[in-house]
């Protein structure tokens, strides 16, 4: 006696849509990882150095406290280190120990 239990049609559709959603999510996640890795390759060396330094030494970006030509980098203003044309540029940052930026007059953790 061969008795086979058939799943209702609704359960099959639910299973198929769940499997498809999972597969699509995995594809999108892998594309994001690949894009992020490609972005790291295209960064100027100073940016890579700053990111490594931040992670290793527990530093944070502090915006608006730089002296002219004495910044570590910037957000969309110029290509990077030492290129700030004005002091206290709201888009240029200096790397400081984590927790210190808020104690400096004018220091902000986000670019203006």
SETIFI-187868 format. One line per 8 residues: number of its first residue (from 1); their letters; for each residue x, y, z of N, C-alpha, C. Coordinates in steps of 0.1 Angstrom, whole numbers, always signed. Each point is the difference from the previous one (the first is absolute). Example, Ala and Ser with C-alpha at 12.3 -4.5 7.8 and 13.67 -1.06 7.14 Angstrom:
2
1	AS	+132 -57 +78 -9 +12 +0 +9 +12 +0 ~ -4 +11 -7 +9 +11 +0 -8 +11 +8 .
This chain:
112
1	XXXXXXXX	+8 -12 +0 -8 +12 +0 +9 +12 +0 ~ -1 +9 -10 +8 +12 -1 -9 +12 +2 ~ +1 +6 +11 -8 +12 +3 +9 +12 +1 ~ -3 +8 -9 +8 +13 +0 -9 +11 +3 ~ +5 +9 +9 -8 +11 +4 +4 +12 -8 ~ -9 +6 -6 +3 +12 -8 -2 +12 +8 ~ +10 +10 -1 -1 +12 +7 -10 +9 -7 ~ -8 +8 +7 -9 +9 -7 +7 +9 -9 .
9	XXXXXXXX	-6 +5 -11 +6 +9 -10 +5 +12 +7 ~ -6 +5 +10 +4 +13 +6 +13 -2 +7 ~ +3 -11 +6 +12 -3 +7 +12 -1 -10 ~ -3 -5 -12 +10 -1 -10 +4 +14 -5 ~ -10 +8 -2 +3 +14 -4 +8 +8 +10 ~ -4 -2 +13 +7 +7 +10 +14 -5 +1 ~ +2 -13 -1 +14 -5 +1 +8 +6 -12 ~ -5 +0 -12 +7 +4 -12 +3 +15 +1 .
17	XXXXXXXX	-9 +8 +5 +2 +15 +1 +10 +2 +11 ~ +0 -7 +11 +10 +1 +11 +14 -3 -5 ~ +1 -11 -8 +13 -4 -5 +5 +10 -10 ~ -9 +5 -9 +5 +10 -9 +4 +13 +7 ~ -7 +5 +10 +4 +12 +7 +13 -2 +7 ~ +2 -12 +6 +13 -3 +6 +12 +1 -10 ~ -2 -7 -11 +10 +0 -11 +3 +14 -4 ~ -10 +8 -3 +2 +14 -4 +7 +8 +10 .
25	XXXXXXXX	-4 -2 +13 +7 +8 +11 +15 -4 +0 ~ +3 -12 -2 +14 -5 +0 +8 +7 -11 ~ -6 +0 -12 +7 +6 -12 +2 +15 +3 ~ -10 +7 +5 +2 +14 +3 +11 +2 +10 ~ +0 -8 +11 +10 +2 +10 +14 -2 -5 ~ +2 -10 -9 +13 -3 -5 +4 +11 -10 ~ -9 +6 -7 +3 +11 -8 +5 +12 +8 ~ -6 +3 +11 +3 +10 +9 +14 -2 +6 .
33	XXXXXXXX	+4 -12 +4 +13 -3 +5 +11 +2 -11 ~ -4 -4 -13 +10 +2 -11 +2 +15 -3 ~ -11 +7 +1 +1 +15 -3 +8 +7 +11 ~ -2 -4 +12 +8 +6 +11 +15 -3 -1 ~ +3 -13 -4 +14 -4 -2 +6 +8 -12 ~ -8 +2 -10 +5 +8 -12 +3 +14 +4 ~ -9 +6 +9 +1 +13 +5 +13 +2 +8 ~ +3 -10 +7 +13 +1 +8 +12 +0 -9 .
41	XXXXXXXX	+0 -7 -11 +11 -1 -9 +2 +14 -7 ~ -11 +7 -2 +1 +13 -8 +3 +12 +9 ~ +1 -2 +13 +3 +11 +10 +14 +4 -2 ~ +2 +13 +2 +14 +5 +0 +7 -6 +12 ~ +13 -2 +0 +8 -7 +11 -2 +7 +13 ~ -1 +14 +0 -2 +7 +13 -13 -4 +7 ~ -10 -2 -8 -13 -4 +6 +1 -14 +6 ~ +6 -9 -7 +2 -14 +5 +8 +1 +14 .
49	XXXXXXXX	+11 +8 -1 +8 +2 +12 -9 +6 +12 ~ -8 +10 -3 -8 +6 +11 -10 -11 +5 ~ -6 -8 -8 -10 -10 +4 +7 -10 +9 ~ +12 -4 -4 +7 -10 +8 +5 +6 +13 ~ +4 +12 +0 +4 +7 +12 -11 +2 +10 ~ -12 +3 -6 -12 +2 +9 -4 -13 +7 ~ +1 -11 -7 -4 -13 +6 +11 -5 +10 ~ +12 +2 -4 +11 -5 +9 +1 +8 +13 .
57	XXXXXXXX	-1 +14 -2 +3 +8 +12 -13 +6 +7 ~ -12 -5 -5 -13 +4 +6 -1 +15 -1 ~ +1 +5 -13 -2 +14 -2 -13 +3 -7 ~ -4 +13 +0 -12 +4 -6 +2 +13 -8 ~ -8 +2 -10 +1 +12 -8 -7 +11 +8 ~ +7 +12 +0 -5 +12 +7 +1 +11 -10 ~ -12 +5 -4 -2 +10 -10 +1 +14 +6 ~ +5 +10 -8 -1 +13 +5 +11 +5 +9 .
65	XXXXXXXX	+10 -8 +2 +11 +5 +10 +14 +1 -7 ~ +0 -2 -13 +13 +0 -7 +6 +14 -1 ~ +13 +1 -2 +7 +12 -4 +1 -1 -15 ~ +2 +12 -7 +2 +0 -14 +11 -10 -4 ~ -2 -8 -9 +9 -10 -6 +5 -10 +11 ~ -8 -2 +11 +3 -9 +11 -12 -9 +3 ~ -5 -7 -11 -11 -9 +2 +4 -14 -4 ~ -7 -10 +5 +3 -14 -4 -8 -4 -13 .
73	XXXXXXXX	-11 +6 -2 -8 -2 -12 -12 +9 +0 ~ -10 -3 -9 -12 +8 -1 -11 -8 -7 ~ -12 +6 +1 -11 -6 -7 -4 +8 -12 ~ +4 -5 -12 -4 +6 -12 +5 +14 -4 ~ +9 +5 +8 +5 +14 -3 +13 -1 -8 ~ +9 -8 +4 +13 -2 -7 +4 -14 +2 ~ +10 -4 -6 +4 -14 +0 +5 -5 +13 ~ +7 +8 +8 +3 -6 +13 +10 +8 +9 .
81	XXXXXXXX	+9 -7 +6 +9 +6 +10 +7 +12 -3 ~ +0 +10 +9 +8 +12 -2 -5 +10 -10 ~ -13 -2 -5 -5 +8 -11 -11 +10 +4 ~ -2 +1 +13 -10 +10 +5 +5 +14 -3 ~ -8 +8 -6 +5 +14 -3 -4 +10 +11 ~ -8 -4 +10 -4 +8 +11 +0 -7 +13 ~ +2 +7 +10 +0 -6 +14 -15 -2 +3 ~ -2 -10 +9 -13 -4 +5 -10 -3 -11 .
89	XXXXXXXX	+5 -6 -11 -9 -4 -11 -10 -11 +5 ~ -13 +3 -2 -10 -10 +5 +0 -13 -7 ~ +6 -1 -12 +1 -13 -7 +13 -7 +1 ~ +10 +6 +6 +13 -6 +2 +1 -6 +14 ~ +7 -11 +1 +1 -6 +13 +14 -2 +4 ~ +2 -2 +13 +13 -4 +6 -4 -12 +9 ~ +9 -10 -1 -2 -12 +8 +4 +3 +15 ~ -8 -3 +9 +2 +2 +14 -4 -13 +8 .
97	XXXXXXXX	+5 -2 +12 -4 -12 +8 -15 +0 +2 ~ -6 -11 -1 -14 -2 +2 -4 +7 +13 ~ -11 +8 -1 -6 +7 +12 +6 +14 +2 ~ +10 +4 -7 +6 +13 +2 -7 +11 -8 ~ -5 -3 -12 -5 +10 -9 -11 +9 +7 ~ -9 -6 +7 -11 +8 +7 +6 +9 +11 ~ +12 -1 +4 +6 +8 +10 +7 +12 -6 ~ +2 +0 -13 +7 +11 -7 -10 +10 -6 .
105	XXXXXXXX	+2 +13 +3 -9 +10 -5 -1 +0 -15 ~ -13 -2 -4 -2 +0 -15 +1 -14 -6 ~ +4 -10 +8 +2 -13 -5 -13 -7 -2 ~ -2 -6 -12 -12 -8 -4 +4 -13 -5 ~ -9 -11 +3 +3 -13 -5 -5 -2 -14 ~ -7 +9 -6 -6 -1 -14 +3 +12 -7 ~ +3 -1 -14 +3 +11 -8 -13 +9 -2 ~ +2 +13 -1 -11 +9 -2 -5 +0 -14 .
